[in-house]
Amino acid sequence: MTASTFSGRTRFSPRTTRDAVAVETPAVRATSRIVGAEDGARLGALATPARELVAFARTEQLDPGASTEVTLEVPLADLASYDDAGVTGHRSAWVLEPGTYRLFVGPDVRRAEPAGETVVPELRVVAQLEEVAAVRPEAAFERMTLRREADGAATVAFEAVPTATVDLKQRILDRLPAAVDPVEDDSASFTQVLDGSLELDAFIAALAPEDFAALAYGDVTMDSPLGAAGNAGALGGVTERLRERRVPAAITTDGPSGIRLSAYASLLPCGTALASTWDIPAVQEFAALHGEEMIAKGSDMLLSPGMNIHRDPLCGRNFEYFAEDPLLTGKLGAAVVAGVQSVGVSACPKHYAANNQETNRIFSDSRVSERALREIYLRGFEIMVRESNPQNIMTSYNKMNGVWGHYHYDLVTTVLRGEWGWDGSIVTDWWMRMAPDPDFPALRDSAYRVRAQVDVLMPGSMHHGGTEREDSIMESYRAGADNGGITLGEMQRTARNVLRYLQRSGIAERRSAPDAWDGPRGERRAI
């Protein structure tokens, strides 16, 4: 059998690189081929990999001996590197260093051939950001890097990792949200929000602090009686008070390889199998079918796709995740989210972020430089968020540089909601580690996560498998904002995130029957 042949030509513009790649199949059998574009290493202040995947596509099925042309577009900004140390003169910025940028095309890294190059004459700042989630000084370490000799030869080197310089407490205080002035309006209903006759903030103004707190917890246990048997839990209208206001409950189900319920459901390919196709349209079509089965089975939120990087082959949940490459991860994650949400239900990508081991997962601490975090572990999430806008995201169990994912203000509020402009709802992974806030003594547990803008503790109980909910949000609120407690504006912000998801979710339309608000399985326990 002869191998497929590839040839490419590249056109450059100030903002975009365009590769036109001709693909010819062997004259043996019909097949489709994967084409990738890679950026080559260059000399500069920031070490860069020898090759980096920057675009890919899969051809349509070709008859033996047939050929086709594939166009791959790469924004020049996607070739930028993140400077977390200021070695380019621009700390906390994505920069294009001056130099020659070479592109290679082919079916894999070993067979990729030069396709063109462009010269960036002077340093260009692509995006000036702010320091986030940096390593704390007391946990500093030396990171491996790459040094190139004068002749271009690569050698392994080590350098001190940049450490945190930002006063996180002051950053949080400077960005506390304003409160909506409360009003007494017992007639305000979420149905009015859905039909457009009442603004969401007007509905929020009519709710009590206890309602805001309730919206920040799931329905305490898995297999909530508000949904189909075997569900992973419910959120939203989990109290009688909220359901009287016509706030529906959203039913969640695992997961990445098919719906998990106490019922028959399709067993579907796992994330790694989907990524192996390199076929974005096919994965999106597949995910839409998955969404249709969700509707048939009574699921509103699919706890999928898994978005973590294959950092180590021993990770026990690698099968849920797509790949070791952030571009492939982000593109396939976006395809799954877009497919599921195209039929009116919600995806919930996970686990945000740097969740790369199962052993000791609730105690492990991912010590990672800000550059590695942004270029590898957050990059797939960023691509997925910008391209598919998921309605929900799930945090991770692990710590990142000393802070658990469900308390991580910088990752959730500064990056996800601030830099990326995302306004969906965030849930914890199932249960979480209870802890005090080291910066605010009046905050602990769920009050601590609400300040980070992690909206809902799932499934809602204090302990793994428990049946009781802790009440730290209301305890902190009663302590008073002047004493460092959670503010009304923060509680309303979390409620707004959850209600905005419910507003967009289509749940009320899917549950149009009069008795649907009481749950499909009859009697409710009082909460």
C-alpha positions in Angstrom: 0.0 0.0 0.0 1.3 3.4 -0.8 1.0 6.3 1.6 -1.2 9.3 1.0 0.6 12.3 -0.5 0.3 15.8 0.9 1.4 19.1 -0.6 0.7 22.6 0.7 1.0 26.2 0.0 0.6 29.1 2.5 -0.6 32.6 2.2 0.0 35.1 5.0 -1.9 38.2 5.9 -1.4 40.5 8.9 -3.9 38.6 11.0 -4.4 35.2 9.5 -2.3 32.3 8.0 -4.1 30.3 5.4 -2.8 26.8 4.3 -4.2 25.2 1.2 -3.3 21.5 1.4 -3.7 19.0 -1.5 -4.3 15.5 -0.4 -4.1 12.4 -2.6 -5.1 8.9 -1.4 -3.4 5.7 -2.3 -5.0 3.7 -5.2 -6.1 0.9 -3.0 -9.3 1.7 -1.0 -11.6 4.5 -0.2 -10.6 6.4 2.9 -10.5 9.8 4.6 -7.4 11.5 5.8 -6.4 13.8 8.7 -4.4 16.9 7.8 -2.6 19.0 10.5 -0.8 22.3 10.4 2.1 22.8 12.9 4.1 25.8 14.0 7.9 25.3 14.2 10.2 26.5 17.0 12.0 29.8 16.8 14.7 31.6 18.8 13.4 34.1 21.3 13.3 35.1 25.0 10.5 32.5 25.5 11.2 28.8 25.0 8.9 27.3 22.4 8.3 23.6 21.4 9.9 22.2 18.3 6.4 21.7 16.8 3.0 22.8 18.0 -0.4 21.8 16.5 -2.2 24.9 15.3 -4.9 23.6 13.0 -6.3 20.3 11.7 -9.1 19.0 9.5 -10.4 15.7 8.2 -11.1 15.2 4.5 -14.3 13.8 3.2 -14.1 10.2 2.1 -12.0 9.9 -1.1 -12.1 7.2 -3.7 -8.9 5.3 -4.5 -6.5 7.7 -6.3 -8.7 10.7 -5.8 -7.5 14.0 -4.4 -9.0 17.0 -2.6 -7.9 20.3 -1.2 -8.2 21.3 2.4 -7.9 24.9 3.7 -6.6 25.5 7.2 -6.8 29.0 8.7 -4.6 30.0 11.6 -5.0 33.4 13.3 -1.4 34.7 13.9 -2.5 35.5 17.4 -2.8 31.7 18.0 1.0 31.5 17.5 1.6 33.7 20.5 3.3 32.6 23.8 2.4 33.7 27.3 5.1 35.6 29.2 4.5 35.0 32.9 8.0 36.3 34.0 8.3 39.5 32.0 11.3 38.4 30.0 9.9 40.1 26.9 9.2 43.3 28.8 5.5 42.4 29.0 4.6 40.3 32.0 1.2 38.6 32.1 0.8 39.0 28.3 0.4 36.9 25.2 3.1 38.0 22.9 4.3 37.3 19.3 8.1 37.6 19.5 10.0 38.8 16.5 11.3 36.1 14.2 10.4 33.7 11.5 7.3 31.6 12.0 7.3 28.4 9.9 4.3 26.2 9.1 4.4 22.5 8.3 1.5 20.4 7.0 1.0 16.7 6.9 -0.9 13.7 8.5 1.3 13.6 11.6 4.3 15.3 13.1 6.8 12.9 11.6 5.6 13.4 8.0 4.8 17.1 8.1 6.5 19.0 5.4 7.4 22.7 5.3 4.5 24.8 3.8 5.6 28.3 4.2 6.8 31.0 6.7 6.3 34.5 7.7 8.4 37.0 9.5 7.2 39.1 12.5 9.6 42.0 12.4 9.0 43.3 16.0 7.5 42.1 19.2 3.7 42.3 19.2 1.6 42.2 22.3 -1.5 40.2 21.4 -3.3 40.5 24.8 -2.2 42.2 28.0 -3.8 40.3 30.8 -3.3 40.2 34.6 -1.5 37.7 36.8 -3.7 34.9 37.9 -3.2 31.7 40.0 0.5 32.1 40.1 2.7 29.9 42.3 2.9 31.2 45.9 6.4 32.3 47.0 6.5 29.7 49.8 5.8 27.0 47.3 8.3 28.1 44.6 10.1 25.5 42.5 12.4 25.3 39.5 10.6 24.6 36.2 12.1 22.7 33.3 12.6 24.9 30.2 14.4 24.7 26.9 17.5 26.6 26.1 18.9 26.9 22.5 22.5 27.3 21.8 23.8 29.7 19.2 23.6 27.0 16.5 19.9 26.3 17.4 20.7 23.1 19.3 18.2 22.4 22.1 19.3 21.7 25.7 17.3 21.1 28.8 17.6 23.9 31.4 15.9 24.9 34.6 14.7 28.3 35.8 12.9 29.7 38.9 9.2 29.7 38.4 7.6 33.2 38.7 5.7 33.6 41.9 2.6 35.5 42.9 2.8 39.3 43.3 -0.9 40.2 43.4 -2.9 40.9 46.6 -5.8 38.5 46.0 -7.8 39.8 48.9 -7.7 43.4 47.6 -8.5 42.3 44.1 -11.7 40.6 45.5 -12.7 43.6 47.6 -12.2 45.9 44.7 -14.5 43.9 42.5 -17.4 43.0 44.9 -20.7 43.3 43.0 -23.4 45.9 43.9 -26.6 44.5 45.3 -30.1 44.8 43.7 -32.3 46.7 46.1 -34.9 44.2 47.6 -38.6 44.8 47.0 -41.6 43.0 48.5 -43.5 41.3 45.7 -45.1 38.0 46.5 -46.6 37.8 43.0 -43.2 37.8 41.1 -42.9 34.6 39.3 -40.1 33.0 37.2 -42.8 32.3 34.6 -42.9 36.1 34.0 -39.1 36.1 33.4 -39.5 33.3 30.9 -42.3 35.1 29.0 -40.5 38.4 29.0 -42.9 40.3 31.2 -40.5 40.7 34.1 -36.7 41.4 34.1 -34.5 38.8 35.7 -33.1 41.4 38.2 -36.7 42.4 39.1 -37.4 38.8 40.0 -34.2 38.6 42.0 -35.2 41.7 43.9 -38.3 39.9 45.1 -36.5 36.9 46.5 -35.3 36.6 50.1 -31.7 35.8 51.2 -32.8 32.3 52.1 -33.8 31.8 48.4 -30.4 32.9 47.2 -28.8 30.4 49.5 -31.1 27.6 48.4 -30.2 28.3 44.7 -26.5 27.8 45.7 -27.1 24.1 46.7 -28.3 21.1 44.8 -31.1 18.9 46.1 -28.8 17.4 48.8 -28.5 13.8 47.4 -27.9 12.1 44.2 -31.0 10.4 42.7 -33.1 13.4 43.5 -36.9 12.6 43.6 -37.4 15.7 41.4 -36.1 13.8 38.4 -35.8 10.4 36.7 -34.6 7.5 38.8 -30.9 7.3 39.0 -30.1 10.9 38.2 -27.0 12.5 39.5 -28.8 15.3 41.3 -31.0 18.4 40.8 -30.4 22.1 41.2 -32.5 25.3 40.8 -36.0 24.8 42.2 -35.0 22.6 45.1 -37.3 24.1 47.7 -41.0 24.5 48.0 -40.5 28.3 48.2 -38.7 28.4 44.9 -41.1 26.1 43.2 -44.0 28.3 44.4 -42.2 31.0 42.4 -42.2 28.6 39.4 -38.4 28.1 39.5 -37.9 24.7 37.8 -35.4 22.1 38.9 -32.7 21.1 36.5 -31.9 17.3 36.4 -28.3 16.3 35.9 -26.9 13.0 34.6 -23.5 11.6 33.9 -21.8 11.5 31.6 -19.0 11.2 29.0 -19.8 7.8 27.6 -23.6 7.9 27.7 -26.4 8.8 30.1 -26.3 7.1 33.5 -29.8 6.5 34.9 -31.7 3.6 36.3 -32.9 2.8 32.8 -31.6 1.6 29.5 -29.4 4.1 27.7 -27.0 4.0 24.9 -23.4 3.1 25.6 -21.4 5.7 23.6 -17.7 6.2 22.6 -15.6 7.8 25.3 -13.8 11.1 24.9 -10.5 9.6 23.7 -12.3 7.6 21.0 -14.1 10.7 19.8 -10.8 12.6 19.6 -9.2 9.9 17.6 -11.6 10.7 14.8 -10.3 14.3 14.4 -13.7 14.9 12.9 -15.5 17.9 14.3 -18.7 17.8 12.3 -19.2 14.1 13.0 -18.6 14.6 16.8 -21.1 17.5 16.8 -23.7 15.4 15.0 -23.1 12.5 17.4 -23.5 14.9 20.4 -26.8 16.2 19.1 -28.1 12.6 19.1 -26.9 12.3 22.6 -28.9 15.4 23.5 -32.0 13.9 22.0 -31.6 10.9 24.2 -31.2 13.2 27.2 -34.6 14.7 26.4 -36.2 11.3 26.0 -34.8 10.2 29.4 -35.5 13.4 31.3 -32.0 14.8 31.6 -31.5 18.6 31.4 -27.7 18.8 32.0 -25.1 16.3 30.8 -22.0 16.2 33.0 -19.8 16.1 30.0 -17.4 16.6 28.1 -14.3 15.8 30.1 -11.8 18.4 29.1 -8.6 17.6 31.1 -5.3 17.0 29.5 -3.7 13.6 29.2 -0.7 14.6 31.3 0.1 11.1 32.5 -1.0 7.8 31.0 -1.8 6.4 34.5 -4.6 8.9 35.1 -7.6 6.8 35.9 -10.1 9.0 33.9 -8.0 9.6 30.8 -10.7 7.7 28.9 -13.1 10.5 29.6 -10.7 13.1 28.3 -9.8 13.8 24.7 -6.1 14.2 24.3 -2.7 15.5 25.5 -3.1 18.5 23.1 -5.1 21.6 24.1 -6.2 22.5 20.6 -7.7 19.1 19.8 -9.2 19.1 23.3 -10.8 22.5 22.9 -12.1 21.9 19.4 -13.6 18.5 20.2 -15.0 19.8 23.5 -16.7 22.7 21.6 -18.2 20.2 19.1 -19.7 18.1 22.0 -21.1 21.2 23.7 -22.5 22.7 20.5 -24.1 19.3 19.5 -25.8 18.7 22.9 -27.0 22.3 23.2 -28.3 22.4 19.7 -31.3 20.4 20.7 -32.2 22.5 23.7 -30.4 20.8 26.6 -27.2 21.7 28.4 -23.7 20.4 28.5 -21.4 20.8 31.5 -17.7 20.6 30.6 -15.4 19.4 33.4 -13.2 19.4 35.4 -12.0 23.1 35.6 -9.0 22.8 35.8 -5.7 20.9 35.9 -7.4 17.7 37.1 -4.8 15.2 35.9 -4.9 12.3 38.4 -7.5 10.2 40.1 -5.4 8.9 42.9 -5.8 11.1 45.9 -7.8 13.5 43.7 -9.5 15.4 46.5 -6.2 16.3 48.2 -3.7 16.6 45.3 -2.3 20.0 44.5 -1.4 20.8 40.9 1.7 23.1 41.3 1.9 24.7 37.9 3.4 27.9 36.5 1.0 30.5 35.1 2.4 30.0 31.6 1.8 26.3 31.6 -1.6 26.8 33.1 -2.6 29.2 30.4 -0.9 27.5 27.4 -1.8 23.9 28.3 -4.4 23.3 31.0 -6.7 26.3 30.4 -6.3 26.6 26.7 -8.7 23.8 25.8 -11.3 25.2 28.1 -10.8 28.7 26.6 -11.3 27.4 23.0 -14.4 25.4 24.1 -15.9 28.4 25.9 -15.3 30.9 23.2 -16.6 28.6 20.4 -19.6 26.9 22.0 -20.6 28.9 25.1 -21.6 26.1 27.4 -24.5 26.8 29.8 -22.7 25.2 32.7 -19.1 24.2 33.8 -18.0 22.0 36.6 -15.0 22.7 38.8 -12.4 20.1 39.8 -11.6 18.3 43.0 -7.9 19.2 43.1 -6.1 22.2 44.3 -4.2 24.5 42.0 -1.2 26.2 43.6 -2.8 25.7 47.0 -6.4 26.5 46.3 -9.2 24.0 45.6 -10.9 24.4 42.3 -14.2 25.1 43.9 -12.7 28.1 45.8 -10.5 29.5 43.1 -11.5 33.1 42.5 -8.9 33.8 39.9 -9.7 30.8 37.7 -13.4 31.3 37.9 -14.1 35.0 38.3 -10.9 36.6 36.9 -10.3 34.3 33.9 -13.4 32.4 33.0 -16.0 35.1 33.7 -13.7 38.2 33.3 -11.2 37.5 30.5 -13.4 35.1 28.6 -16.7 36.9 29.1 -18.6 33.8 30.1 -21.8 34.2 32.1 -23.1 30.7 32.7 -23.6 28.7 35.9 -20.8 26.8 37.7 -21.3 23.6 39.7 -18.8 21.8 41.9 -17.7 18.3 41.3 -19.9 16.1 43.5 -19.2 17.2 47.1 -16.3 19.3 48.0 -13.7 19.9 50.6 -15.0 22.1 53.4 -12.4 24.8 54.4 -12.2 28.3 55.7 -11.2 31.2 53.5 -7.6 32.2 54.4 -8.3 35.8 53.4 -11.7 36.3 55.0 -12.2 34.7 58.4 -16.0 35.3 58.3 -16.2 33.0 55.2 -16.0 29.2 55.1 -17.2 26.3 53.0 -20.0 27.4 50.7 -19.7 31.1 51.5 -16.1 30.8 50.5 -17.0 29.3 47.1 -19.8 31.8 46.5 -17.3 34.6 46.8 -15.3 32.8 44.1 -18.5 32.7 42.0 -18.8 28.9 42.1 -22.5 28.9 42.1 -23.9 25.4 43.2 -22.6 22.8 45.5 -23.6 19.4 44.0 -25.3 17.3 44.9 -25.8 19.5 47.9 -24.9 17.7 51.1 -22.1 18.5 53.5 -20.4 15.1 53.4 -20.0 12.5 50.7 -23.2 10.5 50.5 -24.7 12.5 53.3 -28.3 13.8 53.7 -27.7 17.1 55.4 -26.8 20.5 54.0 -24.4 22.9 55.7 -25.6 26.5 56.0 -22.4 28.6 55.9 -23.8 31.1 53.3 -26.6 32.3 55.6 -24.3 32.2 58.6 -21.8 34.4 56.9 -24.5 36.7 55.6 -25.9 37.1 59.1 -22.3 38.0 60.3 -22.6 41.1 58.2 -20.6 42.5 55.3 -18.9 45.0 57.6 -17.5 42.0 59.5 -16.2 40.4 56.3 -19.2 38.2 55.7 -20.7 37.4 52.3 -22.6 40.3 50.8 -26.1 40.5 49.5 -24.7 41.4 46.1 -22.6 38.2 46.0 -25.5 36.0 46.9 -27.7 37.7 44.2 -24.9 37.3 41.7 -24.8 33.5 42.3 -28.6 33.3 42.1 -28.5 35.3 38.8 -26.0 32.9 37.3 -28.2 29.9 38.2 -31.5 31.6 37.2 -29.9 32.8 33.9 -29.1 29.1 33.1 -32.7 28.1 33.9 -34.0 30.9 31.8 -32.0 29.6 28.8 -32.4 25.9 29.5 -35.8 25.2 28.0 -36.7 23.2 31.1 -40.0 25.0 31.7 -41.1 24.2 28.1 -40.1 20.6 28.4 -42.1 20.4 31.7 -45.3 22.0 30.6 -47.5 19.5 32.4 -49.1 21.1 35.5 -47.7 18.5 37.9 -44.2 18.7 36.5 -43.2 21.3 39.1 -43.7 18.8 41.9 -41.3 16.3 40.4 -42.1 13.2 38.4 -41.7 10.8 41.3 -44.4 12.1 43.6 -43.9 13.0 47.3 -41.3 15.6 48.1 -39.4 15.8 51.4 -39.5 19.2 53.0 -36.3 21.3 52.7 
